[in-house]
Amino acid sequence: MYYYSFYASNAVGEHWSATTVKTLGPPVLDAGLCAAPVSRTGARLNGALTNGTSADIKIYFGQNTNNWASTNSLGTRVEGTFYVNVSGLTAGSVYYYRCYGTNTYGECWADTIAFTTQVDCAGVFLGGSYDGYDEQFDTLKLGAPVVDNDGGASSVAFTNAVLNGNLVSTGSAPTCVWMYRGTSDGGMNKSGWDTNEYLGEKPEGLFSTDINGLTPGFQYYYRCYASNAYGDAWAWGTTNFMTRVTGTIFSFR
């Protein structure tokens, strides 16, 4: 077992981070990641090795969790994120995947993650705004949204910050977004977060929300969530930020 902490100092003060424990042991796999992006016939299956030193990683996926259709071996990985791209999927179908890791100390299964491939709209537009009024039949693709935390928090001050997100894809369906946040990482468990802000229906692109009433010198976490009629999605990971530490204010004349 090892311990580490970060220390920073400048002309107006100093600050220690919280002490972190590093334990060598069985792998710990993060189930808070998801499949993104997802298309009609393919997907990127994401995972993370968060503790327990390096491990041999495999990703199982298919439509039957009791009989996985495919196994992808990623070899030995150090702690950090990983992913595998899969193809040949059926449009509009539900799939599942699960990460597995093993090392000299033991093994670990992550939680099973479900995702739905995108589908084509059953109807078509004739001379509508979607196809530029050219009176040609075009098919509009609809599917679950894709969202991320953009560049993280910005304009971080003593008691407030701006939390940013990016609605990468709406799947061409009306999509609503939320910002889940708290003093700890709630992952993909809504009840695991302290609170959330409903930002309403959003178009594809960047969005943000101003947060006030934070504690100076404290670490916070947030994660974006999007939902439409075809499914829902969490941002690929959780973003954290620390509010500024209150210091002495000097007045020079």
Backbone torsions as a table, in degrees:
resi	resn	phi	psi	omega
1	MET	NA	135.7	179.1
2	TYR	-126.8	156.8	177.0
3	TYR	-127.6	145.4	174.3
4	TYR	-147.8	156.8	179.8
5	SER	-151.2	147.8	177.2
6	PHE	-97.0	146.2	-180.0
7	TYR	-131.3	136.3	177.9
8	ALA	-136.0	147.2	-177.7
9	SER	-146.5	142.2	171.1
10	ASN	-144.0	-167.5	-172.5
11	ALA	-66.1	-20.6	-175.9
12	VAL	-108.2	0.8	178.0
13	GLY	160.3	-171.0	-178.2
14	GLU	-141.7	165.7	-178.9
15	HIS	-156.8	136.6	173.3
16	TRP	-105.3	140.0	172.0
17	SER	-80.2	169.6	175.5
18	ALA	-65.3	145.9	178.6
19	THR	-71.4	133.0	-179.7
20	THR	-112.4	136.0	179.4
21	VAL	-96.7	130.0	176.2
22	LYS	-113.9	117.3	-177.2
23	THR	-116.7	129.9	172.9
24	LEU	-83.1	124.1	-176.8
25	GLY	-175.6	-160.2	178.9
26	PRO	-59.4	152.2	-179.5
27	PRO	-64.6	149.4	173.8
28	VAL	-119.5	120.0	-177.3
29	LEU	-107.7	135.9	-178.0
30	ASP	-84.2	120.9	176.8
31	ALA	-93.9	5.2	-178.2
32	GLY	-83.8	5.2	177.4
33	LEU	-98.4	169.9	-174.9
34	CYS	-144.4	177.8	176.0
35	ALA	-81.4	119.1	179.1
36	ALA	-168.8	134.1	-1.9
37	PRO	-79.3	161.0	178.8
38	VAL	-121.9	131.9	177.4
39	SER	-114.1	-164.4	179.5
40	ARG	-68.9	-38.4	-173.3
41	THR	-127.2	10.7	-178.9
42	GLY	-152.0	168.7	179.3
43	ALA	-163.0	156.7	171.5
44	ARG	-105.3	119.9	-178.4
45	LEU	-95.8	115.3	-172.9
46	ASN	-103.7	151.9	176.2
47	GLY	-157.6	176.4	179.0
48	ALA	-151.7	136.0	171.9
49	LEU	-96.3	110.1	-169.3
50	THR	-102.6	-14.3	-178.6
51	ASN	-167.2	168.5	174.1
52	GLY	91.7	13.0	-178.8
53	THR	70.1	-176.3	-173.4
54	SER	-63.0	156.8	-176.9
55	ALA	-154.6	157.9	172.2
56	ASP	-82.0	125.1	-171.9
57	ILE	-112.1	137.8	172.5
58	LYS	-133.4	148.1	175.0
59	ILE	-122.0	120.9	177.8
60	TYR	-100.5	138.5	176.5
61	PHE	-149.2	161.1	-180.0
62	GLY	161.5	-168.0	-178.9
63	GLN	-105.0	-0.5	179.1
64	ASN	-131.2	110.0	-176.8
65	THR	-70.6	-13.3	177.1
66	ASN	-92.0	-8.7	-179.9
67	ASN	-152.1	83.4	-175.3
68	TRP	-61.6	133.8	-176.5
69	ALA	-79.2	-26.2	-174.8
70	SER	-147.5	148.5	177.3
71	THR	-127.0	128.0	178.4
72	ASN	-115.5	115.2	179.3
73	SER	-91.9	123.9	-179.6
74	LEU	-99.7	0.8	-179.8
75	GLY	75.0	-162.7	-179.0
76	THR	-80.8	126.2	-179.6
77	ARG	-123.4	143.9	172.5
78	VAL	-83.1	172.0	-179.1
79	GLU	-60.7	137.3	-177.6
80	GLY	144.9	-174.4	-178.9
81	THR	-83.7	158.3	176.4
82	PHE	-152.9	165.4	178.4
83	TYR	-161.3	166.6	173.0
84	VAL	-141.5	138.9	176.5
85	ASN	-92.1	130.4	178.5
86	VAL	-119.7	150.8	-178.1
87	SER	-138.4	-179.4	179.4
88	GLY	74.6	21.1	-179.5
89	LEU	-83.5	165.6	179.4
90	THR	-95.9	130.8	-178.7
91	ALA	-61.5	141.6	176.7
92	GLY	68.5	27.2	-177.2
93	SER	-119.5	152.1	178.8
94	VAL	-89.9	131.6	176.4
95	TYR	-126.8	163.2	179.1
96	TYR	-133.2	151.5	170.7
97	TYR	-145.6	158.8	-177.1
98	ARG	-148.6	133.5	-179.8
99	CYS	-92.6	144.0	-180.0
100	TYR	-134.9	138.1	178.5
101	GLY	-137.2	147.7	177.8
102	THR	-144.9	143.8	172.7
103	ASN	-145.2	-169.5	-175.1
104	THR	-67.4	-14.2	-177.6
105	TYR	-96.4	-17.2	-178.7
106	GLY	155.5	-157.5	-176.4
107	GLU	-141.2	167.9	-179.8
108	CYS	-154.9	136.9	170.1
109	TRP	-106.8	131.7	171.6
110	ALA	-81.0	167.0	175.7
111	ASP	-64.2	155.6	177.8
112	THR	-78.6	133.0	-179.6
113	ILE	-109.7	133.9	177.2
114	ALA	-105.8	147.4	173.2
115	PHE	-150.9	158.3	-178.7
116	THR	-121.2	128.5	177.0
117	THR	-70.3	154.4	-177.8
118	GLN	-70.9	160.1	179.9
119	VAL	-129.1	160.0	173.3
120	ASP	-86.9	147.8	176.7
121	CYS	-64.0	140.5	-178.9
122	ALA	-69.8	-25.0	-178.7
123	GLY	-102.4	180.0	177.1
124	VAL	-135.4	161.1	176.6
125	PHE	-104.3	134.8	175.6
126	LEU	-117.9	108.7	179.6
127	GLY	69.6	19.9	179.2
128	GLY	-86.7	174.7	-177.4
129	SER	-65.5	-24.2	-179.3
130	TYR	-61.7	-41.9	-175.3
131	ASP	-103.4	19.0	171.9
132	GLY	75.3	25.6	177.9
133	TYR	58.4	31.4	-177.5
134	ASP	-95.2	4.6	178.5
135	GLU	58.2	29.2	174.6
136	GLN	-107.7	146.8	179.5
137	PHE	-77.8	121.0	176.0
138	ASP	-124.7	148.9	178.4
139	THR	-101.8	129.8	179.9
140	LEU	-95.8	120.8	-178.5
141	LYS	-79.8	133.0	177.7
142	LEU	-123.3	144.5	178.6
143	GLY	-175.9	-178.7	-179.8
144	ALA	-64.2	150.0	-177.5
145	PRO	-75.4	166.1	173.3
146	VAL	-128.5	128.1	-175.8
147	VAL	-138.3	151.5	173.0
148	ASP	-143.5	176.9	-176.3
149	ASN	-90.6	15.4	180.0
150	ASP	51.9	-131.5	-177.1
151	GLY	-92.6	8.1	-178.5
152	GLY	92.6	-161.9	-178.0
153	ALA	-77.9	146.8	177.0
154	SER	-134.3	168.9	-179.4
155	SER	49.9	42.9	-178.5
156	VAL	-75.8	123.8	-179.8
157	ALA	-121.3	-159.1	-177.5
158	PHE	-68.1	-44.6	-174.0
159	THR	-127.9	9.1	-178.9
160	ASN	-149.6	162.4	-179.5
161	ALA	-161.4	160.9	173.7
162	VAL	-106.2	122.2	179.6
163	LEU	-98.9	124.3	-173.3
164	ASN	-107.4	152.0	176.7
165	GLY	-147.7	171.1	179.6
166	ASN	-143.2	118.6	174.8
167	LEU	-86.1	94.0	-173.8
168	VAL	-64.1	-41.3	-179.6
169	SER	-150.6	136.5	174.0
170	THR	-94.3	-4.5	-172.6
171	GLY	65.8	19.0	-178.2
172	SER	62.0	29.2	176.2
173	ALA	-129.0	149.9	177.2
174	PRO	-54.6	127.6	-172.3
175	THR	-130.4	133.3	177.2
176	CYS	-106.7	149.1	-177.8
177	VAL	-127.4	152.7	176.6
178	TRP	-131.7	156.4	174.0
179	MET	-120.4	108.1	178.4
180	TYR	-91.5	135.8	-177.2
181	ARG	-149.6	165.2	179.6
182	GLY	174.0	-174.1	-179.7
183	THR	-90.5	2.9	174.5
184	SER	-148.0	162.8	-176.7
185	ASP	-80.8	112.3	179.4
186	GLY	-86.5	-2.5	178.5
187	GLY	60.4	-135.9	179.5
188	MET	-100.0	18.3	178.7
189	ASN	-102.1	108.3	-175.9
190	LYS	-57.5	-39.8	-178.6
191	SER	-72.4	-11.1	179.4
192	GLY	-81.1	-7.3	-179.4
193	TRP	-98.4	149.0	-179.6
194	ASP	-66.8	-39.8	-176.8
195	THR	-160.9	173.7	176.6
196	ASN	-150.6	154.7	175.9
197	GLU	-114.5	125.0	175.1
198	TYR	-86.6	119.3	-175.2
199	LEU	-99.3	0.7	177.0
200	GLY	81.9	-169.8	179.4
201	GLU	-75.5	133.4	-176.8
202	LYS	-128.9	148.5	171.8
203	PRO	-83.5	170.4	175.4
204	GLU	-60.9	138.9	-179.9
205	GLY	131.8	-170.2	-175.1
206	LEU	-78.6	149.0	173.0
207	PHE	-147.5	164.8	-179.1
208	SER	-158.9	166.6	175.4
209	THR	-146.0	142.6	178.8
210	ASP	-88.8	129.9	-179.6
211	ILE	-115.3	132.1	179.4
212	ASN	-123.9	172.3	176.4
213	GLY	76.6	22.6	178.8
214	LEU	-82.3	165.3	179.5
215	THR	-95.3	129.1	179.4
216	PRO	-60.2	143.0	177.5
217	GLY	66.7	29.3	-176.9
218	PHE	-121.1	146.6	-179.8
219	GLN	-92.9	133.2	179.6
220	TYR	-125.4	161.6	-178.5
221	TYR	-130.9	148.7	172.8
222	TYR	-151.2	159.2	-179.0
223	ARG	-153.4	133.6	-178.4
224	CYS	-85.3	149.2	-178.6
225	TYR	-139.0	137.8	-179.8
226	ALA	-133.3	151.2	-177.8
227	SER	-149.5	141.0	170.6
228	ASN	-143.8	-172.2	-174.4
229	ALA	-65.9	-16.3	-175.6
230	TYR	-102.9	-2.7	178.3
231	GLY	151.3	-174.3	178.4
232	ASP	-138.8	167.6	-176.2
233	ALA	-156.2	143.2	170.4
234	TRP	-97.2	155.0	169.3
235	ALA	-58.9	155.2	-173.0
236	TRP	-58.4	-31.8	179.8
237	GLY	-152.8	179.9	178.6
238	THR	-97.2	140.8	176.9
239	THR	-106.2	139.0	177.0
240	ASN	-122.8	155.8	177.5
241	PHE	-152.8	159.2	179.8
242	MET	-122.0	130.3	176.6
243	THR	-68.8	157.0	-178.6
244	ARG	-67.5	153.7	179.5
245	VAL	-92.9	129.4	179.2
246	THR	-64.8	131.9	-179.9
247	GLY	-130.9	179.8	179.6
248	THR	-73.0	136.3	178.8
249	ILE	-98.5	123.4	179.9
250	PHE	-102.1	143.8	176.6
251	SER	-117.7	122.0	-178.4
252	PHE	-107.3	138.3	178.7
253	ARG	-122.0	NA	NA
